[in-house]
């Protein structure tokens, strides 16, 4: 592959990445990378910024690999290294660019540019998405309480509602509110903010341990130096925004460490905001001391938006994309996509893409053509799924919702719970409510029973495939 082809592969991969990673990551760390070779199915990338190598490898390697694979082939990889010579050229180019920008600017414009540059740097360090602010959060009855609580925390961090715990199903705006708090505080105070997902926190924590090959058993031992740096990173801040805290369950050691982080921040009057797909009492295996601390502040929920809010969300999103569309398009999407914000935006994206590809305006006819299959697919409900599973096993839906423990009913129930999670993408909490089961029971059935058995039990795979086909009828 010649150098022009190499660079073309990387340009196409970047087009994939721009929608997969936050803006501050893409423009700060990914844009400056230079592709210099492609050998042994590996795209060779050089970075002019030493810091970016670790940041991208630690947090975004999977996204970069997926983007390159989609362009260059399924089993494609990448290597990334810092290049000092490229770094010098990059710094010189940035200086020339700054000089061009600054020439002809007034002192006020220069100061404004410096402020924006400083804020952009702080947003990058805080791990914030530039698009998620209070100004573009659509408030409805479903989210009014959570929104006002979040705004109150942003205006008066660590003064009230500490910690603030926001819970609700996926795609309802929890992350948006966490990030909005971060932006508001950065723009209006000098406080240090950090947003992190629990999965990222866990990955950074586990890197503080290394295999000990000297002692028998090769057990992991703590690298004290790395652990100190890790704790300083999360404890020497003023505002911690922790997303997806539910992923802490079943990780006892991480739970202990996060308890220390929580205590250090709270004792020093630092603000903590937490988001989860369920409230503290419904997170299985969460330690009592963490649960009580999560509940000692303010716990608020976000539920699915009503019609008026859904309509407003789609309309605001169209304005954000600068796509002209009629109100009947917003009405059609709001009427048919009722669960969360992500699916509303996804539906509108499909309609606007359909109009662009096939020509024409974004109108009701286009919306109906573009979304016909999605709406048909959405007709599958928990009621229909439970009925199909019950029929397959020769039992009743009442049996599935009941407490019968005979082998046939128990197996049918576990598979029904699993399919609600995998096919309907329901939250564990929603599945539990439908089948009258405890949250912990649902998780155990989906993940530890069916989820594990399906890896080795061919007969179980066959049963699930057959029922999945029935669900498509």
Secondary structure, 3 states (H helix, E strand, C coil): CCHHHHHHHHHHHHHHHCCCCCHHHHHHHHCCCEEEEEECCEEEEEECCHHHHHHHHHHCHHHHHHHHHHHHCCCCEEEEEECHHHHHHHHHHHHHHHHHHHCCCCHHHHHHHHHHHHHHHHHHHHCCCCCCCHHHCCCCCCCHHHHHHHHHHHHCCCCCCCCEEEECCCCCCHHHHHHHHHHHHHHHCCCCEEEEEHHHHHHHHHCCEEECCCCCCCCEEECHHHHHHHHHHHHCCCEEEEECHHHHCCCHHHHHHHHHHHHHHHHCCCEEEEEECCCHHHCCCCCHHHHHHHHCCEEEECCCCCHHHHHHHHHHHHHHHCCCECHHHHHHHHHHCCCCHHHHHHHHHHHHHHHHHHCCCECHHHHHHHHHHHHHHCCCCHHHHHHHHHHHHCCCHHHHHCCCCCHHHHHHHHHHHHHHHHCCCCCHHHHHHHHCCCHHHHHHHHHHHHHHHCCCCHHHHHHHHHHHHHHCC
